[in-house]
Amino acid sequence: SVASAEAAGIDIDDSGFPVTIDTANGVIEARRARIEQLTVGPIVARDLAATVAPAFGDTNVIGMNFLSSLQSWRVEGSTLILQPRDASGGPS
């Protein structure tokens, strides 16, 4: 969400044309951003691309660019389980 990005100090790129995204609720316009560092428990990911749009409301979504850097991930009921790579091959 825009509010979460601003609260986290993420710079939103307002230059140029917006990105058009097809969502389940229709087409929206969004802006690109970069997350310098994202820490979730013991998992640290750096230099992640992000997309920010007012149309997302207060919803925040973890993208596949983050999830694919993990050893594995799964959903059990309503809980997302993140399995980091071992110390020698963890997300950068």
Secondary structure, 3 states (H helix, E strand, C coil): CHHHHHHCCCCECCCCCCEEEEECCEEEEEEEEEEEEEEECCEEEEEEEEEECHHHCCCCCCCHHHHCCCCEEEEECCEEEEECCCCCCCCC
